[in-house]
Amino acid sequence: MALVKTLIFTLLVPGTVTVALPYCLLTRGPQIFPFELGGLRFLAIAPIVFGVVIYLWCAGAFALIGKGTPAPIDAPKVLVVRGPYRWTRNPMYVAVLSLLSGEALFFGSGALLVYGAVWWIIFSLFIRLYEEPTLRRKFGEPYQEYCASVPRWIFFRGARLR
C-alpha cells in the first residue's frame, strides 16, 4: 500500500513542481531571460535523468524500507539511511532541483532557473524549520548521529566544503 500512496504523492506533488508548473512557465506569456545553448542543450538530459532516477530510488526506499511515503502526513516509520541517503540527507530535494535545472538548461529558460532557485529556498526553509526538528523528535540519537556524518546537501556541510 505504501508504494501506491507514494505513486499518488509523486504524481501530485513532485509531478506538479517538475512538470505542470514548469510547463505553465514555458507556455504562458513572454519567455523571461531566454538563452540558447544550441546542441549543448541535450547535455541537460543528464541532470533530468539523474533527478528522476534518484527520486524514484528514494521514494522506493521510503515505501519498502521506511514503511511510509515521501508525504509528510505519511512519513516513513523507520529511519532510511541507505541508498542515496548515504551521500546527502535530502536526496529527494536534490533530485527535484537537478530535474528543474536540467529542464531550465534544456529549454533555455532563465525563468525556470529562477523557479528552481525559489524551490531551493523553499526546500531549505522546510528542511530546517520542519523536517529536521520533526526527525530529531521522532528518531532521536540515531538521527543525530546520521546528521553528524551525512551532509544536508551533497557537497556542503553548513557553509564549508566537506
ZAZATI-714783 format. One record per residue (C-alpha): x, y, z; residue in three letters. Coordinates in pm, whole numbers, always signed. Layout:
% ZAZATI-714783
LUMZA / east / north / up / res
LUMZA / X / Y / Z / ala .
...
***
This chain:
% ZAZATI-714783
LUMZA / east / north / up / res
LUMZA / +0 / +0 / +0 / met .
LUMZA / +291 / +238 / +69 / ala .
LUMZA / +400 / +206 / -296 / leu .
LUMZA / +53 / +307 / -420 / val .
LUMZA / +40 / +607 / -185 / lys .
LUMZA / +393 / +702 / -292 / thr .
LUMZA / +289 / +691 / -658 / leu .
LUMZA / -11 / +915 / -590 / ile .
LUMZA / +202 / +1162 / -391 / phe .
LUMZA / +468 / +1162 / -665 / thr .
LUMZA / +216 / +1244 / -936 / leu .
LUMZA / +53 / +1518 / -728 / leu .
LUMZA / +347 / +1696 / -564 / val .
LUMZA / +677 / +1640 / -748 / pro .
LUMZA / +477 / +1599 / -1069 / gly .
LUMZA / +325 / +1943 / -1022 / thr .
LUMZA / +656 / +2104 / -921 / val .
LUMZA / +865 / +1948 / -1201 / thr .
LUMZA / +616 / +1912 / -1488 / val .
LUMZA / +292 / +2111 / -1457 / ala .
LUMZA / +428 / +2439 / -1318 / leu .
LUMZA / +737 / +2446 / -1547 / pro .
LUMZA / +504 / +2382 / -1842 / tyr .
LUMZA / +298 / +2684 / -1737 / cys .
LUMZA / +610 / +2898 / -1706 / leu .
LUMZA / +727 / +2792 / -2052 / leu .
LUMZA / +394 / +2835 / -2233 / thr .
LUMZA / +226 / +3134 / -2065 / arg .
LUMZA / +333 / +3485 / -2155 / gly .
LUMZA / +671 / +3607 / -2277 / pro .
LUMZA / +980 / +3398 / -2212 / gln .
LUMZA / +1178 / +3568 / -1934 / ile .
LUMZA / +1560 / +3557 / -1959 / phe .
LUMZA / +1578 / +3324 / -2261 / pro .
LUMZA / +1916 / +3183 / -2361 / phe .
LUMZA / +2033 / +2945 / -2631 / glu .
LUMZA / +2268 / +2652 / -2579 / leu .
LUMZA / +2238 / +2503 / -2927 / gly .
LUMZA / +2333 / +2136 / -2944 / gly .
LUMZA / +2470 / +2152 / -2590 / leu .
LUMZA / +2114 / +2166 / -2461 / arg .
LUMZA / +2098 / +1788 / -2493 / phe .
LUMZA / +2357 / +1762 / -2215 / leu .
LUMZA / +2072 / +1882 / -1992 / ala .
LUMZA / +1915 / +1540 / -2028 / ile .
LUMZA / +2175 / +1404 / -1781 / ala .
LUMZA / +2053 / +1606 / -1478 / pro .
LUMZA / +1693 / +1532 / -1575 / ile .
LUMZA / +1755 / +1156 / -1585 / val .
LUMZA / +1967 / +1178 / -1267 / phe .
LUMZA / +1681 / +1357 / -1090 / gly .
LUMZA / +1418 / +1107 / -1198 / val .
LUMZA / +1631 / +803 / -1107 / val .
LUMZA / +1735 / +938 / -764 / ile .
LUMZA / +1379 / +1046 / -680 / tyr .
LUMZA / +1236 / +704 / -771 / leu .
LUMZA / +1515 / +527 / -577 / trp .
LUMZA / +1440 / +738 / -269 / cys .
LUMZA / +1063 / +703 / -298 / ala .
LUMZA / +1102 / +327 / -327 / gly .
LUMZA / +1329 / +322 / -22 / ala .
LUMZA / +1073 / +521 / +176 / phe .
LUMZA / +800 / +275 / +84 / ala .
LUMZA / +995 / -52 / +114 / leu .
LUMZA / +1247 / +22 / +392 / ile .
LUMZA / +1080 / +310 / +576 / gly .
LUMZA / +726 / +171 / +552 / lys .
LUMZA / +592 / +515 / +459 / gly .
LUMZA / +577 / +771 / +181 / thr .
LUMZA / +750 / +1099 / +91 / pro .
LUMZA / +437 / +1283 / +210 / ala .
LUMZA / +492 / +1448 / +549 / pro .
LUMZA / +149 / +1325 / +663 / ile .
LUMZA / +253 / +962 / +598 / asp .
LUMZA / +627 / +976 / +658 / ala .
LUMZA / +844 / +664 / +695 / pro .
LUMZA / +820 / +485 / +1027 / lys .
LUMZA / +1182 / +364 / +1002 / val .
LUMZA / +1480 / +598 / +951 / leu .
LUMZA / +1608 / +549 / +595 / val .
LUMZA / +1986 / +595 / +570 / val .
LUMZA / +2069 / +366 / +278 / arg .
LUMZA / +2095 / +429 / -94 / gly .
LUMZA / +2127 / +798 / -184 / pro .
LUMZA / +2076 / +884 / +182 / tyr .
LUMZA / +2441 / +781 / +236 / arg .
LUMZA / +2557 / +1090 / +42 / trp .
LUMZA / +2302 / +1353 / +142 / thr .
LUMZA / +2024 / +1378 / +397 / arg .
LUMZA / +1796 / +1524 / +130 / asn .
LUMZA / +1838 / +1331 / -195 / pro .
LUMZA / +1474 / +1377 / -298 / met .
LUMZA / +1513 / +1753 / -289 / tyr .
LUMZA / +1847 / +1724 / -472 / val .
LUMZA / +1670 / +1509 / -733 / ala .
LUMZA / +1391 / +1762 / -787 / val .
LUMZA / +1639 / +2051 / -809 / leu .
LUMZA / +1853 / +1852 / -1054 / ser .
LUMZA / +1549 / +1784 / -1269 / leu .
LUMZA / +1445 / +2152 / -1264 / leu .
LUMZA / +1799 / +2263 / -1353 / ser .
LUMZA / +1806 / +2021 / -1643 / gly .
LUMZA / +1471 / +2146 / -1768 / glu .
LUMZA / +1589 / +2508 / -1745 / ala .
LUMZA / +1900 / +2424 / -1949 / leu .
LUMZA / +1714 / +2207 / -2199 / phe .
LUMZA / +1454 / +2477 / -2268 / phe .
LUMZA / +1698 / +2767 / -2235 / gly .
LUMZA / +1477 / +2927 / -1972 / ser .
LUMZA / +1608 / +3173 / -1719 / gly .
LUMZA / +1259 / +3175 / -1570 / ala .
LUMZA / +1296 / +2805 / -1488 / leu .
LUMZA / +1639 / +2873 / -1332 / leu .
LUMZA / +1480 / +3135 / -1106 / val .
LUMZA / +1189 / +2898 / -1036 / tyr .
LUMZA / +1439 / +2627 / -932 / gly .
LUMZA / +1622 / +2873 / -706 / ala .
LUMZA / +1292 / +2964 / -539 / val .
LUMZA / +1224 / +2594 / -477 / trp .
LUMZA / +1575 / +2554 / -328 / trp .
LUMZA / +1491 / +2832 / -81 / ile .
LUMZA / +1154 / +2673 / -1 / ile .
LUMZA / +1314 / +2330 / +48 / phe .
LUMZA / +1589 / +2475 / +267 / ser .
LUMZA / +1340 / +2650 / +492 / leu .
LUMZA / +1113 / +2345 / +512 / phe .
LUMZA / +1407 / +2118 / +598 / ile .
LUMZA / +1543 / +2346 / +869 / arg .
LUMZA / +1216 / +2460 / +1023 / leu .
LUMZA / +1001 / +2146 / +1000 / tyr .
LUMZA / +1165 / +1831 / +870 / glu .
LUMZA / +1485 / +1816 / +1075 / glu .
LUMZA / +1321 / +1909 / +1408 / pro .
LUMZA / +1046 / +1651 / +1341 / thr .
LUMZA / +1300 / +1379 / +1257 / leu .
LUMZA / +1506 / +1463 / +1568 / arg .
LUMZA / +1198 / +1415 / +1785 / arg .
LUMZA / +1088 / +1100 / +1604 / lys .
LUMZA / +1421 / +915 / +1571 / phe .
LUMZA / +1635 / +1076 / +1844 / gly .
LUMZA / +2000 / +976 / +1875 / glu .
LUMZA / +2020 / +767 / +1553 / pro .
LUMZA / +1908 / +1073 / +1355 / tyr .
LUMZA / +2155 / +1296 / +1541 / gln .
LUMZA / +2438 / +1058 / +1451 / glu .
LUMZA / +2319 / +1047 / +1093 / tyr .
LUMZA / +2318 / +1429 / +1074 / cys .
LUMZA / +2671 / +1438 / +1214 / ala .
LUMZA / +2801 / +1204 / +943 / ser .
LUMZA / +2598 / +1296 / +632 / val .
LUMZA / +2572 / +1649 / +489 / pro .
LUMZA / +2238 / +1822 / +437 / arg .
LUMZA / +2325 / +1884 / +71 / trp .
LUMZA / +2560 / +1674 / -140 / ile .
LUMZA / +2892 / +1856 / -100 / phe .
LUMZA / +2821 / +2106 / +173 / phe .
LUMZA / +2812 / +2077 / +547 / arg .
LUMZA / +2684 / +2412 / +660 / gly .
LUMZA / +2879 / +2680 / +475 / ala .
LUMZA / +3201 / +2487 / +421 / arg .
LUMZA / +3301 / +2212 / +183 / leu .
LUMZA / +3302 / +1866 / +327 / arg .
***
